[in-house]
Amino acid sequence: PVGLVDLCGALEIDPASDVRLLALLWRLGAKQPALILREEWAEGMAAIGCDSLEKLKAYAHISAVFHSPHAMDRRAFRDFFKFVFLFSREGTHRTIEKDIVAALLPIAIGDRSAHTASFLAFLETSSTTRVTLDQWCSFLEFSDTVAPDFEGYEEDGAWPLLLDEYVEQARADKAV
């Protein structure tokens, strides 16, 4: 983690709020949170055409444009979004804590979802303590297909229970 913090400093990236760190780790092929193995670093740097810190810094700043969620095509963004979840798991856990979701989701999805703020408010009060990969990826699909007023949401659809509960709570809140 210290090495990544130093790298972020050199690249002028805020690791707590800048999607470019996650995008860079994705492009480098990192597999473990807060750690890039030597082979991942070497292969990733070669893949993006960087052989020095100066080139990586230029890449990181130029790539802000094409690492932007809106600049990626839908499939690439889905892959990136899934990576963020998988990369953020601790050890062999198959889920991530909702506090981590609350920190990561706005960074990972950016303004691509009109549901982010209300979903995170729901999650904060929910009895759910951990989020699964299916729930994480389904939130992206939900955001792509369901309007802010929930037009397009089908109650008998195949959404995870967490998203059904979110819609139910949001509708109840609007009815009050």
Secondary structure, DSSP 8 states (H G I E B T S, - for coil): -HHHHHHHHHHT--TTT-HHHHHHHHHHT--BTTB--HHHHHHHHHHTT--SHHHHHHHHHHHHHHTSTTTS-HHHHHHHHHHHHHHH--TT-SEEEHHHHHHHHHHHHGGG-SSHHHHHHHHHHSS--EEEHHHHHHHHHHHHHS-TT-TT--TTS---HHHHHHHHHHHHHHH-
